[in-house]
């Protein structure tokens, strides 16, 4: 039995990841701030014959994260895959010179500090796995290379004080975890699922054709890397993403 936890797993991209990992035979645990929504999502996956569960988990609340880790320990005693998917856009934070610092802090609390909180709480369980994998859901907007290439769309996009910097920080955090955990055989990568039609995109006023299932594929690929797989890199459907 292979156990996978997906934060923000009750809808959108997180749920799609849970479904695809479940179809590969994994037992999936959907982390959700709202217990009823998490159970509803897990029940939908179970109707499709998948082994799906839920756990109440707010990545910004240390006691909630600790409680989730204790529950997974009690139920399964091990964790093989951690997908740090929970994230917020904070698109109203504005450019750096006009930054709403309360929103910037909120974004980093979820997108960066939340990843540290969850990963560290789950590490004892991941270390019991024979082939643990950690996937941090990042974004192409975190690429320093693309933002500084004047021919690239992102170099011409509006300046961001919150979301883009949070994903750049997450990419570097991924590298640091990969360095630290490499000797233990734990592979740590970041995934760029691309622009997909989810509530996240709708909140930013975007209408997109790619689905959550499309975005989930690269995450699932990284979650199922073999022992010789990459670590410490950002990937999308086409391969490694420039930094």
N, C-alpha and C positions, 0 to 999 in steps of 0.2 A: 504494500500500500504506500503510495506517494501522497503526501499532504501538502497542499498549496494554500497560502493565505493571500488574499487580494484586498488591500485597503481601498475604501471607496468602491466596494464591490457590489452594491445593491442596484446599480443602474449603469447605463451607458457603456463606456469603455471597460470599466472594471467588471461588469457583469458579462460582457462579451469575452473577456479573458477567462473568466471562470468557466464559461460554457465550453470554450475551446480546450482548456486544460482538462475539464471533465470528460470531454469526448476522447481524450487521449488516455483515459483510465485513471486520472488522478482524483483523489478526494479533495474537493475544493471548499474552502471556508471563506465566505464573503464577509469582510469587515464592513460594518455600517454604523454610523452614529445613531441612527434610528433603528431600534431592534425590530419593530414591526415591518419596516420596509426591507430590512435585511432578510427576515424570515419569508416575506412575500417573494423576494427574488430567488431565494434558495428553493422555495416550494415550486416555482416555475421551472427551475432546472431539474428538480426531482421528477416532475411530470414527464420530462424528456428522458428519464431513465438514468440521470446523472447522480453521483453521490455528492450532494451539496448540503452544506451547513452554513450557519451564520454565527457571528460573534459581535457583540456590541463593542465598537472601537471608534473613539474620537482621537485622531492622531495628535491633536493639540492639548490633550488632557493626559498627563502622565499616569494618573490613577486608573483611567479607562484603559490605557495601553497595557499597564501591568495586569489588570484584571483579565484582559483578552489573552495575554500570554499564559496566565495561570489556567484559564479555561481550556486553551489548546493543549497545554501540558496534561491536564486531567483527562481530556477526551482521547488524545492521540499519543502523547508522550514524545513527540518529535515533530519537526517542521522541515520539509525538504525544499520548498519554494516560497520565497517572499516576494510579492509584487507590490512595491510602494507606488500605488496608483493615485491615491487621494491628492487632489490639488485644487487650487482656486486661481482665478485670473486676476482679480484686483484691477481690472482695466480702468477703473475710475481713479486710480492713484495719480494719474497725470505724468508729465515729463519730470525729470529730476529737479529742475529749477522751481517747479510748482508742486512738488510731491506732497501728497497727503500722507504724512508719516504713519498715521494710525492704520491706513490701508496697506502701506508697504510692510509694516510689522506683521499685520495679519497674514499677508501673502507668504512672507518668509516663515512665519510660525507653522503654516501648513506645508508649504512646498519644500522647505529646507529643514527646519528644526524638527518638524513632524517625522521626517524620514529618519533622522538620527534617533529620535525617541523610540520609534517602532523597531528599527533595526536592532538597536542595542537590547531592547526587551526580548526580542525573538532570537538573538544570537545563541543563548544556551540551548534552545531547541534546535536551531539550525546546525549546531555543532554535533548533535547526535545523529545527523543524517550522514549517509555515506557519500552523498554527492549534492550538497546544498547549492542552491542558486538564488541570487538576489537580483531583481530587476527593478531599477528606478525609472519611473515614467517621466521622461524629460520632454524636450521640444527642440525643434530646429532653431527656434528663436534664441536659444542659449548659446549658439555658436559665435564665438568671437571672430572667427575667420570670415563668416558670412557678413557680419555687421560692419566689418572694416574693409570689405571688398566693394569699391564704389560701383562695380558693375552688377552687384547683387541687389535683389529686391529689398533685403533686410537693411542694407545700408541706407536706403531711401525711405524706409518706413518711419513712422513717428517714434520719437524717443520714449523709452519706457523706464519708469523708476522702480517697478515692482516685478512684474511677471518675468520679463526677459532676464533681469539680473538674478532672480531666484533660480531660474533654470541653469544659468551659467554656474552659479554656486553649486547646484546639485550635480552638475557634470563633474566638477572638481572633487566634490565629496565622493562621488562614485569611484574616481581614481584612487582616492586615499583609502577607502574601504577595500578596494581590490588589492592594493599594495599590502595592506595589513593582513588580509585573510587568505592571500594566495598560498602560503605555506600550508594552510589547513585544507586546501582543496576546494574552498568556497569561491565560486566565480561570481563576480559582481559587475554588471553592465547597466547601461542606461539605454532606453529605447525612445526613439522619436516615432510616435504612431502616425504623424502627419495630421493634416487638417481633416477632421471627420465630423459628421452630423450628429452632435450630441447636445444635451442641455447646455454644456459648457460653451459650445460654439454659438448656440442660439442667444445666450446671454450677451455675447459680443456682437450680435447683429449679423452673424455669418450664415449664409445658406450654402450648404455643401452637399456634394454627391457621394463622397466616400462615407461608408458606414462604420459604426463601431467595430463590427466584425473585421472590416478591412484593417483598421488600426491595430486590432488585437494581435494580428498575425506575427508581427515582429517581436512583440512582447513574449508570446508563446515560444517563438524560436529561441530567444535568449534564455527562457526559463527551462528549456529542454536541451541546452548545450551538453555535449559529451565532455569527458574529462580533458580533452585536448581543445576545448572551446576557448573563445576569446575571454579576456577579463579586462576591466578598466577602460572600456570604450563605449562610445555612443553609436547605436545602429539604427538604420531605418530599413525599409524594404529592399533598398539597393545596395546595402552594405554599410560600411563604417562612415559616419558623418564627420565632416571636417570640423575642427575645433575653432 
